[in-house]
Amino acid sequence: MVAASVLLLFLAALLPKALGTPFLLPREPASVVDLNSNTQTAYFNNTTQTACVRPAPWNQILSFFLTNYIARIATYKKTSGYEGNWDYFYVFASLFVPFIGISGAAATIARGSRFLGHTDVDRALLAEALCVVVREPGWRPENGEVIRGCVIADGDEHGRRKMRRKRRRRKRKTRGPRETPEFRSATLVIGPAGVQTIDRKKYKIQGHISLPPSYTLAKLPPGTELMALAVSRATKEDIVISNSYNATKAFTGIVQIVSSLYAIYTAYGDQVIRYGYAAFGFTVLPYTVMSILNTIANLIEASYDCLFLVRSDVMLEAEHREGGEFTGEVAELVPATKDIEMAAAGVEFVDLLFRRGKHARWKAIQVDDAGNPIRGRRSWNVYIPPLDGSYTAESDPRPKILVQPVGQSYVFSKASHRRSKKFRQRAVAVIMVLSLVVPYAVIGGISKFRPGRSEPRQRVFMAGWLVIGQIIGALNLVGQTTKARRKLRWWAWLEWAVLGFTIITGFAFAVGGFVEAGRMLREFGYCIKLN
């Protein structure tokens, strides 16, 4: 907050110079005075009462770059609780390719935290500021643990018979009594996470957290139903989660927008006549769009300095293991009933008691809600695959005991999730269209897309900076708002190759654009009103 205020005061001091830099009026015949035969010449226009200096001094060029390009980082919306380096990379990248910053702000606006959330908990959920403990792929049960929410997947009967025949031939003896339906063999498999896991070292978590091995954290998706902690008498509406709407960043964004609009407005005149659609004043357009979206993002979604823990059965399980300790939870997941489970997933979820017998053999027994074995229900000899990567589920004909990384089934509001998804899709579509169309509409409206007397090099770099930057921003936004994954490895490599080429090309055009903008500023000079 203090740093942002200091930066704002610094920019305010530079603003008069920056506003004076591109104040460009049509030059009529005027008297000329040499200020210095080796450096600058002043043009005095008696008709318009303006004075123009050519070439522009370097302090004016620096002032223009600071206020119209570099100062945009002051309004960047930080990722909730994130302490890694990606935010700094995005800030740095957005200086060269502002559409990268636009895509980040668009994703924040599309979450609609302030509009769709009715409580502090709901708004934090939409802002991706809530997390839970989940199991990692290398997780293994401990003796005597009850694991809730397991799914039993049927195996390949033909494959099992084939495997038994091979075993008989290998051992050269009969298998013995046929297994009864009440006692079977099954393989323990950890299901897909289904949620976005995070690196614990790169996020700041409220309270104290100590994760035992084979556990990690994941962000909760929109639509997850939450309630106050069971040990509390409070309701969800009573819970207050620390956050702030950054008014300083919003005000800074407004100042930047005014400065940018002024720079664009003053591009009309000699600048357009001379440089056409390659005029340096038009380079401010993407940064103006970024400032507008960043300002809206800071007003729509609160800033969270840390993530907040939500209690679940997996957290309780981790607490009973060596090294597991958690304090500072703000809410709790709502367990789903059997009817809700069947209606939502269409499969039966069972609770299993895992016991370790002789020779490190595991057995899973179906239990009730109290953890007591159910008479007449099934039991399984459990095969736990090694962690060396040699096991493949496709070649294993046994039934699978699917353990959910998030634990037992919890209530998930499809209506809330659909509403959030619909809002996100519409917001992204509107922002994408405006971000892509507005720059061309403004440039075309002012310059009529005429080249003026600009050089081919200037037109190539100015147009390439805009077009390639938009492509990079669109690809980045699609990557942030979709979870589609390609099954073909070669397709993933192709996507990375195309993305890498596009980014390198975009930054090359950006550097060239900065150089050409500086040259045009230097060559064109600046004009100020005398009265």
Rosetta blueprint (number, residue, H / E / L):
1 M L
2 V H
3 A H
4 A H
5 S H
6 V H
7 L H
8 L H
9 L H
10 F H
11 L H
12 A H
13 A H
14 L H
15 L H
16 P H
17 K H
18 A H
19 L H
20 G H
21 T L
22 P L
23 F L
24 L L
25 L L
26 P L
27 R L
28 E L
29 P L
30 A L
31 S E
32 V E
33 V E
34 D E
35 L L
36 N L
37 S L
38 N L
39 T L
40 Q L
41 T E
42 A E
43 Y E
44 F E
45 N E
46 N L
47 T L
48 T L
49 Q L
50 T E
51 A E
52 C E
53 V E
54 R E
55 P L
56 A L
57 P L
58 W H
59 N H
60 Q H
61 I H
62 L H
63 S H
64 F H
65 F H
66 L H
67 T H
68 N H
69 Y L
70 I H
71 A H
72 R H
73 I H
74 A H
75 T H
76 Y L
77 K L
78 K L
79 T L
80 S L
81 G L
82 Y E
83 E L
84 G L
85 N L
86 W H
87 D H
88 Y H
89 F H
90 Y H
91 V H
92 F H
93 A H
94 S H
95 L H
96 F H
97 V L
98 P H
99 F H
100 I H
101 G H
102 I H
103 S H
104 G H
105 A H
106 A H
107 A H
108 T H
109 I H
110 A H
111 R H
112 G L
113 S H
114 R H
115 F H
116 L H
117 G L
118 H L
119 T L
120 D H
121 V H
122 D H
123 R H
124 A H
125 L H
126 L H
127 A L
128 E L
129 A L
130 L E
131 C E
132 V E
133 V E
134 V E
135 R E
136 E L
137 P L
138 G L
139 W L
140 R L
141 P L
142 E L
143 N L
144 G L
145 E L
146 V E
147 I E
148 R E
149 G E
150 C E
151 V E
152 I E
153 A E
154 D L
155 G L
156 D L
157 E H
158 H H
159 G H
160 R H
161 R H
162 K H
163 M H
164 R H
165 R H
166 K H
167 R H
168 R H
169 R H
170 R H
171 K H
172 R L
173 K L
174 T L
175 R L
176 G L
177 P L
178 R L
179 E L
180 T L
181 P L
182 E L
183 F E
184 R E
185 S E
186 A E
187 T E
188 L E
189 V E
190 I E
191 G L
192 P L
193 A L
194 G L
195 V L
196 Q E
197 T E
198 I E
199 D L
200 R H
201 K H
202 K H
203 Y E
204 K L
205 I E
206 Q L
207 G L
208 H E
209 I E
210 S E
211 L L
212 P L
213 P L
214 S L
215 Y E
216 T E
217 L E
218 A E
219 K E
220 L L
221 P L
222 P L
223 G L
224 T E
225 E L
226 L E
227 M E
228 A L
229 L L
230 A L
231 V L
232 S L
233 R L
234 A L
235 T L
236 K H
237 E H
238 D H
239 I L
240 V L
241 I L
242 S L
243 N L
244 S E
245 Y L
246 N L
247 A H
248 T H
249 K H
250 A H
251 F H
252 T H
253 G H
254 I H
255 V H
256 Q H
257 I H
258 V H
259 S H
260 S H
261 L H
262 Y H
263 A H
264 I H
265 Y H
266 T L
267 A L
268 Y L
269 G L
270 D H
271 Q H
272 V H
273 I H
274 R H
275 Y H
276 G H
277 Y H
278 A H
279 A L
280 F H
281 G H
282 F H
283 T H
284 V H
285 L H
286 P H
287 Y H
288 T H
289 V H
290 M H
291 S H
292 I H
293 L H
294 N H
295 T H
296 I H
297 A H
298 N H
299 L H
300 I H
301 E L
302 A L
303 S E
304 Y L
305 D L
306 C L
307 L E
308 F E
309 L E
310 V E
311 R E
312 S L
313 D H
314 V H
315 M H
316 L H
317 E H
318 A H
319 E H
320 H L
321 R L
322 E L
323 G L
324 G L
325 E E
326 F E
327 T E
328 G L
329 E L
330 V L
331 A E
332 E E
333 L E
334 V L
335 P E
336 A L
337 T L
338 K H
339 D H
340 I H
341 E H
342 M H
343 A H
344 A H
345 A H
346 G L
347 V L
348 E L
349 F E
350 V E
351 D E
352 L E
353 L E
354 F E
355 R E
356 R E
357 G L
358 K H
359 H H
360 A H
361 R L
362 W E
363 K E
364 A E
365 I E
366 Q E
367 V E
368 D L
369 D L
370 A L
371 G L
372 N L
373 P E
374 I L
375 R L
376 G L
377 R L
378 R L
379 S E
380 W E
381 N E
382 V E
383 Y E
384 I L
385 P L
386 P L
387 L L
388 D L
389 G L
390 S L
391 Y L
392 T L
393 A H
394 E H
395 S H
396 D L
397 P L
398 R L
399 P L
400 K E
401 I E
402 L E
403 V E
404 Q L
405 P L
406 V L
407 G L
408 Q L
409 S L
410 Y E
411 V L
412 F E
413 S L
414 K H
415 A H
416 S H
417 H H
418 R H
419 R H
420 S H
421 K H
422 K H
423 F H
424 R H
425 Q H
426 R H
427 A H
428 V H
429 A H
430 V H
431 I H
432 M H
433 V H
434 L H
435 S H
436 L H
437 V H
438 V H
439 P H
440 Y H
441 A H
442 V H
443 I H
444 G H
445 G H
446 I H
447 S H
448 K L
449 F L
450 R L
451 P L
452 G L
453 R L
454 S L
455 E L
456 P H
457 R H
458 Q H
459 R H
460 V H
461 F H
462 M H
463 A H
464 G H
465 W H
466 L H
467 V H
468 I H
469 G H
470 Q H
471 I H
472 I H
473 G H
474 A H
475 L H
476 N H
477 L H
478 V H
479 G H
480 Q H
481 T H
482 T L
483 K L
484 A L
485 R L
486 R L
487 K L
488 L L
489 R H
490 W H
491 W H
492 A H
493 W H
494 L H
495 E H
496 W H
497 A H
498 V H
499 L H
500 G H
501 F H
502 T H
503 I H
504 I H
505 T H
506 G H
507 F H
508 A H
509 F H
510 A H
511 V H
512 G H
513 G H
514 F H
515 V H
516 E H
517 A H
518 G H
519 R H
520 M H
521 L H
522 R H
523 E H
524 F H
525 G L
526 Y E
527 C E
528 I E
529 K E
530 L L
531 N L
